[in-house]
Amino acid sequence: MESKLKRCREKAPVEEHLTDRELKQKIQSVDRRRAKFYELYTGSPWRNMENFDVCVNTTHVSVRAWVPFLASLLESEK
C-alpha cells in the first residue's frame, strides 16, 4: 500500500490535499470499482492471475522502460 500511496501522491493534482487515511480509502474505493467492472464484463475475479499473459510490476520501473522488452517478446512469438 505504501508504494501505491507514493505513486498517487506523485501523480495527484497539486490542489488535492488528502490525508494518508483519506488517500487509502480513495485507492481502495477505486480498486473495488475496477474489480466489479472487470468481473462484470469478464466473469472472472479481478486478481486471478490465470487471466493474464504477462504481469509487470511498474513500481520501480516505468511502463515506458518495459515497452521495448515486451515488444521484442511479442515479436519472438510470431
N, C-alpha and C positions, 0 to 999 in steps of 0.2 A: 504494500500500500504506500510505503514511503516514496518509492520511485514514481508511482502514479501522481502523488501529491506534488512532487518536484516538477514533473513534466507539465502538469496542469497549471502550476504557478508560472512556469516559463512561458506558456502559450496563452495565458489569460489576458484579457484586456486590462490595460493599466488602471482603469477605473473600478475594476472588480476587487473588492476588499472583503474576502471571506475568511473566517477563522478556519483553522485546521479542521475543526469538527464540522463546520458547515460545508467545507470543500469535500470531506469524506462522504458526507451524506449525499451531496450532489453527484459525486462519482458513482456511489452505489446505486443511486436512482437511475442514472444513465445506463449503467451496466444491466440493471433489471429490465429496462425498456428494450435494450438491444437483445437481451436473451429472449424476451417474449416475442419480439418481432422475428427473430431468427427461427424460433421454434414454430411460430405460426406458419411461416412460409416454407419451412423445410421438413417439419415434423420430427426433427432431431434436436436433442439437447444442445444448447449453446457451447458447452465446453467438451463435447465429445470429440476427442482427437482423431477418431476414425473418419471424420468428415473433412479432414484437411490433408492435402498432399504435402505441403511444406508449412512449417511453423517457424517463424523467425522472431527472436526476441530483439526488439529495437530499443531496449532501454539504454544501452551503451553505444550502439552503432546505428547511425541514421539509415532510414529506408533508402536514401539516395546511394549510400555506400554499398548496399546489398544488391541493387539493380543489376550491375554487370555480372555478378556471380549467378543470380537467378536466371538472367537471360542466357548465359552460357549453359546452365543446367538444362533449360528448355531446348536449346539448340542441340545439345547432345542426345536428346530423346528422339529427334527426327530421323 
